[in-house]
Amino acid sequence: MKKLFIAMVAVLALASCAGKKEAASKSIVIYYSQLNSTKAVAEQIANKLDIPIVAIQPVVPYDDDFNATIQRGQKEMNGELPEIKPLDVKLEDYDVIFLGYPIWFGTYATPMMTFLKNADLKGKKIVPFCTFGSGGLNTSVNDLKKALPESEILPGYGVRAARLDAIPTEVDYFLKSNGFLGGDYNPLPDFSAQAPASDEMKALFHAAVDSYGMIRAEAESVCERAIPGGKEYFFTAREAMGGTIQVYVVDPDNGDPVFTQVVR
Ligand SMILES: Cc1cc2nc3c(=O)[nH]c(=O)nc-3n(C[C@H](O)[C@H](O)[C@H](O)COP(=O)(O)O)c2cc1C
């Protein structure tokens, strides 16, 4: 009877761990969020992996007013970084750090810069995640690689603040497809070959980006793939100011097309 009980406990323990990979046991989420969008992603990751989560906090909080934060952020980018409160975390206890930040001026926000300047992240695996108005995942990841040459920067996840309802599904896919979380997922197909954008595709592009206001561009070429519940497009577009951008657009079966990320 006792043996049977021990066996049952062992099976239950295995079952409860089955969704989480071994890497999760030495992982932590460290994030900065001014307006809670990045916090929402951070909490989703920490909950799914059942790992600790710590917030970076500036000593002097940012003003709620957007323009005031822009002005202060710009000054900090060009001058002295903001002070942050000491973090109650022993970094040496962790080997994987999920590092979250809002995109400010195309890269990670200045409180995260302060953290990176002072933290010893040598030899750690860094998994970046961010939220943004239009994009900045790739540029911020490139900056992380430069700032942390002795860390391993893994593929990251980014989402527009306007699409926070997509977080649960996308974070689940991100964690599973990168091996942090066990369980089934359907890998997305590759995109088709890039082809010149038809008038219909140009109209779809406009429908997806025009309401954002800060993207003034014309679609030149596009490729596509099927995704659950719709189609995803990857446009190359010429900006009115000159230069090229790449834009991911999702066109749901039920609903209007939205852009999910601009890549510069
Ligand atoms: C100072 C500042 C600069 C910003 N710069 C960018 C930018 O360059 N690109 C962008 O897409 N969004 C930019 N944003 C928008 C934020 O990235 C976006 O609102 C983000 O989701 C905020 O995250 P949080 O709620 O975690 O603070 C900026 C916001 C602020 C306050």
The ligand as an SDF file (V2000), in Angstrom:
LIG
                    3D

 31 33  0  0  0  0  0  0  0  0999 V2000
    9.5820   58.0690  -23.8720 C   0  0  0  0  0  0  0  0  0  0  0  0
    8.8440   57.1400  -24.8030 C   0  0  0  0  0  0  0  0  0  0  0  0
    9.4040   56.7930  -26.0240 C   0  0  0  0  0  0  0  0  0  0  0  0
    8.7600   55.8760  -26.8740 C   0  0  0  0  0  0  0  0  0  0  0  0
    9.3520   55.5250  -28.0500 N   0  0  0  0  0  0  0  0  0  0  0  0
    8.7670   54.5850  -28.8390 C   0  0  0  0  0  0  0  0  0  0  0  0
    9.3880   54.1760  -30.0520 C   0  0  0  0  0  0  0  0  0  0  0  0
   10.4900   54.6200  -30.4150 O   0  0  0  0  0  0  0  0  0  0  0  0
    8.7550   53.2420  -30.8240 N   0  0  0  0  0  0  0  0  0  0  0  0
    7.5510   52.7140  -30.4550 C   0  0  0  0  0  0  0  0  0  0  0  0
    7.0240   51.8660  -31.1850 O   0  0  0  0  0  0  0  0  0  0  0  0
    6.9280   53.0720  -29.2980 N   0  0  0  0  0  0  0  0  0  0  0  0
    7.5140   53.9960  -28.4830 C   0  0  0  0  0  0  0  0  0  0  0  0
    6.9110   54.3610  -27.3070 N   0  0  0  0  0  0  0  0  0  0  0  0
    5.6460   53.6890  -26.9020 C   0  0  0  0  0  0  0  0  0  0  0  0
    5.9150   52.6130  -25.8490 C   0  0  0  0  0  0  0  0  0  0  0  0
    6.9230   51.7170  -26.2840 O   0  0  0  0  0  0  0  0  0  0  0  0
    4.6690   51.7800  -25.5460 C   0  0  0  0  0  0  0  0  0  0  0  0
    3.6320   52.6250  -25.1410 O   0  0  0  0  0  0  0  0  0  0  0  0
    4.9350   50.7050  -24.5090 C   0  0  0  0  0  0  0  0  0  0  0  0
    3.9930   49.6710  -24.6440 O   0  0  0  0  0  0  0  0  0  0  0  0
    4.8870   51.2200  -23.0710 C   0  0  0  0  0  0  0  0  0  0  0  0
    5.1560   50.1390  -22.1950 O   0  0  0  0  0  0  0  0  0  0  0  0
    4.7780   50.1690  -20.6540 P   0  0  0  0  0  0  0  0  0  0  0  0
    3.2570   50.2570  -20.5700 O   0  0  0  0  0  0  0  0  0  0  0  0
    5.2760   48.8670  -20.1190 O   0  0  0  0  0  0  0  0  0  0  0  0
    5.4310   51.3470  -20.0400 O   0  0  0  0  0  0  0  0  0  0  0  0
    7.5150   55.3060  -26.4880 C   0  0  0  0  0  0  0  0  0  0  0  0
    6.9440   55.6990  -25.2490 C   0  0  0  0  0  0  0  0  0  0  0  0
    7.5940   56.6100  -24.4260 C   0  0  0  0  0  0  0  0  0  0  0  0
    6.9630   56.9960  -23.1080 C   0  0  0  0  0  0  0  0  0  0  0  0
  1  2  1  0
  2  3  1  0
  2 30  2  0
  3  4  2  0
  4  5  1  0
  4 28  1  0
  5  6  2  0
  6  7  1  0
  6 13  1  0
  7  8  2  0
  7  9  1  0
  9 10  1  0
 10 11  2  0
 10 12  1  0
 12 13  2  0
 13 14  1  0
 14 15  1  0
 14 28  1  0
 15 16  1  0
 16 17  1  0
 16 18  1  0
 18 19  1  0
 18 20  1  0
 20 21  1  0
 20 22  1  0
 22 23  1  0
 23 24  1  0
 24 25  2  0
 24 26  1  0
 24 27  1  0
 28 29  2  0
 29 30  1  0
 30 31  1  0
M  END
$$$$
